[in-house]
C-alpha cells in the first residue's frame, strides 16, 4: 500500500516544492478519474469535474484512489497558496486510458484489459470502465499548458471520459470490429465468483457491483472542439491493432465453420 501512496503524494509534494516561481507560469497535473469518483453516491449520480473522491482509503482497499486524491489536493492547495503570483495550475483527470500502445510493456498498463480479452484470459468480474483515448488526453494536456485562464482563478480541473463500457460490452465491440479473432470475456464460474466474494475488500466489492456515470463534456468542449472525443470503437480498434501489428500480441484466430 505504501508503494502506491507514498510515491504519488510525496513525489507530487517534492515537485511542487521545487518549482521556481520566477520562471514558471503554468503547472499541468495529470491526475485521474480516481480522484473524482467515489461510492458514496447513488447509482444515478453523474460525476463531474467539481466532484472529489471522499470515499477511498487504504483501509477500504483503494490505495490508488486515495493516493490520486491526496496528490491532487496538494496541487490545488499549492495553486491557491500562490494565488496572485502569476502561476496557475490545470488538472486533467482521465478515466481508463486506451489507444495505440508505444511498446510491448505498455500493453500491460491500462490497455491490459484489451490484451486480456484478445488472449481470452480469465477476468475476475464484468466490471464497468469509464474510458478515454490517450490521444484525446494528450491533446488536453498540451492545450492545458497554453490555454487562457480566468483572472484570479488559480486552478482549473477537467474530467476526461468518452463513455462507460462493461468488459462484456468491450469484448462484444472488439469481436464485431475484429471478426477474424476469437475474442471473448472469460469469467470465473458462478460458484467460484460466490466463493471469491467472501474474500473481497470493500473497494473490490463496490468496483465489481457498481456502474458509475461520468460527464466529461467540459474537457471535450475546451480541448477537443469541434470533433469531440474519438468514438470508443476507434479507440478500442486502434488499441487492439497496435498490440497485434506492432508489439507481437498474437490472439487466437476465430474458427471457421
C-alpha distance (Angstrom), angle and dihedral (degrees) to the residues before:
residue distance angle dihedral
X1 . . .
X2 3.82 . .
X3 3.80 88.9 .
X4 3.81 87.8 64.9
X5 3.80 102.6 37.2
X6 3.80 102.4 40.1
X7 3.82 99.1 51.6
X8 3.79 91.1 47.4
X9 3.79 99.0 45.6
X10 3.79 101.7 30.8
X11 3.80 92.7 38.9
X12 3.80 91.4 53.2
X13 3.81 90.7 48.0
X14 3.80 91.7 51.6
X15 3.80 92.3 50.8
X16 3.80 92.6 48.5
X17 3.79 92.1 48.0
X18 3.81 91.2 51.8
X19 3.81 95.9 53.8
X20 3.79 114.9 119.7
X21 3.80 104.8 -137.5
X22 3.78 91.1 -162.9
X23 3.80 93.3 64.2
X24 3.82 102.8 26.0
X25 3.79 125.1 82.2
X26 3.80 102.0 159.7
X27 3.80 136.8 37.1
X28 3.82 117.0 -168.3
X29 3.80 112.3 -164.1
X30 3.80 120.6 -166.3
X31 3.78 102.5 -149.1
X32 3.79 126.8 161.0
X33 3.76 144.8 -109.4
X34 3.81 83.0 -112.2
X35 3.81 88.1 75.2
X36 3.81 89.2 57.8
X37 3.79 108.4 36.9
X38 3.77 123.5 74.1
X39 3.78 137.3 161.8
X40 3.79 98.0 -120.8
X41 3.81 95.1 92.3
X42 3.79 130.8 76.4
X43 3.82 120.8 -94.4
X44 3.81 92.7 -103.4
X45 3.81 93.4 54.8
X46 3.82 114.6 116.0
X47 3.80 114.9 -145.1
X48 3.80 117.1 -139.3
X49 3.80 138.8 179.7
X50 3.80 93.5 -81.8
X51 3.82 95.7 56.7
X52 3.79 123.1 103.1
X53 3.78 129.9 -157.3
X54 3.79 103.5 -112.8
X55 3.80 94.3 160.7
X56 3.81 108.7 63.2
X57 3.78 122.5 93.4
X58 3.78 134.8 157.5
X59 3.80 88.8 -113.1
X60 3.81 91.6 57.7
X61 3.79 90.1 53.5
X62 3.81 100.0 -104.6
X63 3.81 107.1 107.4
X64 3.81 90.2 151.1
X65 3.80 94.0 58.0
X66 3.79 91.3 43.9
X67 3.82 92.9 48.3
X68 3.80 94.1 48.4
X69 3.79 91.5 48.6
X70 3.79 95.6 48.4
X71 3.82 92.9 45.0
X72 3.79 92.6 51.9
X73 3.80 91.1 47.1
X74 3.80 87.2 59.0
X75 3.80 90.0 55.5
X76 3.80 91.9 49.9
X77 3.80 91.8 48.4
X78 3.81 91.6 47.2
X79 3.81 91.5 50.6
X80 3.80 91.7 47.2
X81 3.81 92.2 47.9
X82 3.81 89.6 53.5
X83 3.78 96.5 45.2
X84 3.79 109.5 145.7
X85 3.80 94.1 21.9
X86 3.80 93.4 104.0
X87 3.80 94.9 -105.9
X88 3.81 125.2 108.2
X89 3.80 136.6 176.6
X90 3.78 135.4 -138.3
X91 3.80 122.4 -162.6
X92 3.81 120.3 -155.3
X93 3.82 113.6 -162.2
X94 3.82 112.0 -168.3
X95 3.77 126.4 -175.6
X96 3.80 121.9 -137.2
X97 3.80 104.1 -28.9
X98 3.80 120.2 -134.9
X99 3.79 131.9 167.3
X100 3.81 138.9 96.7
X101 3.82 113.0 -11.6
X102 3.80 119.3 -130.9
X103 3.82 96.5 -154.4
X104 3.78 141.9 2.3
X105 3.80 89.0 -101.7
X106 3.79 88.4 57.2
X107 3.83 89.5 58.8
X108 3.81 86.1 70.8
X109 3.82 94.0 54.0
X110 3.82 122.6 75.3
X111 3.85 92.8 -38.0
X112 3.83 88.5 60.9
X113 3.81 87.7 101.1
X114 3.81 89.1 69.8
X115 3.80 91.6 44.0
X116 3.81 90.8 53.5
X117 3.80 91.5 50.0
X118 3.81 91.6 48.5
X119 3.79 91.0 53.7
X120 3.79 93.9 40.5
X121 3.79 92.1 -124.2
X122 3.77 117.8 166.4
X123 3.81 116.9 -94.4
X124 3.82 121.4 -156.2
X125 3.83 95.5 -126.8
X126 3.80 144.2 -15.3
X127 3.80 93.2 -95.6
X128 3.80 126.2 176.6
X129 3.81 120.6 -116.0
X130 3.80 130.9 -162.3
X131 3.80 102.1 -141.6
X132 3.80 137.9 -159.8
X133 3.80 136.1 170.5
X134 3.81 118.2 -108.0
X135 3.81 90.2 -134.8
X136 3.78 91.0 57.4
X137 3.80 90.3 49.1
X138 3.82 90.1 49.9
X139 3.81 90.4 51.1
X140 3.79 90.2 51.3
X141 3.80 94.1 48.6
X142 3.80 91.0 49.5
X143 3.79 91.7 45.8
X144 3.78 91.8 48.0
X145 3.80 90.3 59.3
X146 3.80 93.1 60.7
X147 3.83 106.4 24.4
X148 3.79 121.2 119.6
X149 3.78 112.4 -108.1
X150 3.77 126.2 -153.1
X151 3.79 112.4 -96.8
X152 3.78 111.1 -95.5
X153 3.82 94.1 11.8
X154 3.83 105.6 122.8
X155 3.82 96.7 -170.3
X156 3.79 141.9 15.8
X157 3.78 128.1 -164.8
X158 3.81 131.5 -151.5
X159 3.78 126.2 -168.7
X160 3.81 111.8 -154.6
X161 3.81 117.9 -156.3
X162 3.80 124.6 139.6
X163 3.80 94.9 -174.5
X164 3.79 147.3 -36.1
X165 3.80 122.1 -105.7
X166 3.77 134.3 171.1
X167 3.79 119.2 -132.3
X168 3.81 90.0 -106.9
X169 3.81 89.6 53.6
X170 3.80 91.5 49.2
X171 3.81 90.3 49.4
X172 3.82 91.6 49.0
X173 3.81 92.9 50.3
X174 3.80 92.9 47.2
X175 3.79 90.4 48.8
X176 3.79 89.9 52.3
X177 3.81 92.5 46.0
X178 3.83 94.6 44.5
X179 3.80 107.2 31.7
X180 3.80 93.4 164.4
X181 3.81 90.9 70.0
X182 3.79 129.6 71.2
X183 3.80 98.0 -122.1
X184 3.79 117.2 173.6
X185 3.77 142.9 153.2
X186 3.77 108.5 -122.6
X187 3.81 115.3 -163.2
X188 3.80 132.7 -179.8
X189 3.79 116.6 -93.3
X190 3.80 117.8 -89.4
X191 3.83 93.1 -105.0
X192 3.80 90.2 49.1
X193 3.81 92.5 49.6
X194 3.81 89.3 50.3
X195 3.81 90.0 49.8
X196 3.81 92.8 47.4
X197 3.80 91.7 50.3
X198 3.78 89.9 67.5
X199 3.80 90.1 63.7
X200 3.80 99.5 43.2
X201 3.78 120.5 116.4
X202 3.79 119.4 -132.9
X203 3.81 94.5 -92.8
X204 3.82 93.7 49.6
X205 3.78 90.7 49.9
X206 3.79 92.5 50.4
X207 3.80 94.1 43.3
X208 3.79 93.0 52.9
X209 3.80 96.9 46.2
X210 3.81 106.2 34.9
X211 3.80 128.2 75.7
X212 3.79 109.5 -160.7
X213 3.80 127.5 -160.8
X214 3.80 128.0 -138.1
X215 3.79 138.6 -170.7
X216 3.80 112.5 -149.8
X217 3.79 95.0 163.0
X218 3.81 96.3 116.3
X219 3.81 92.5 62.5
X220 3.81 90.7 47.0
X221 3.80 91.2 52.8
X222 3.79 95.0 46.6
X223 3.81 101.8 38.8
X224 3.82 109.4 17.4
X225 3.81 106.0 39.1
X226 2.93 133.1 170.0
X227 3.82 97.7 13.8
X228 3.81 97.6 37.7
X229 3.78 123.5 -163.0
X230 3.77 119.8 -8.9
X231 3.82 112.2 -103.3
X232 3.80 111.9 -93.7
X233 3.81 89.9 -124.9
X234 3.82 89.6 59.9
X235 3.79 91.4 47.3
X236 3.80 94.5 49.3
X237 3.80 94.1 44.8
X238 3.80 93.0 48.6
X239 3.81 89.8 48.4
X240 3.78 93.6 52.3
X241 3.80 95.9 41.5
X242 3.80 92.6 50.4
X243 3.81 89.4 53.2
X244 3.81 92.9 49.3
X245 3.80 100.7 37.6
X246 3.80 101.1 35.0
X247 3.80 109.3 24.5
X248 3.78 108.8 37.0
X249 3.79 100.3 -106.8
X250 3.81 106.5 154.6
X251 3.79 113.0 -168.6
X252 3.81 119.2 -172.3
X253 3.77 116.0 -89.3
X254 3.79 119.8 -117.1
X255 3.78 113.5 -100.0
X256 3.76 115.2 -111.8
X257 3.81 112.2 -136.5
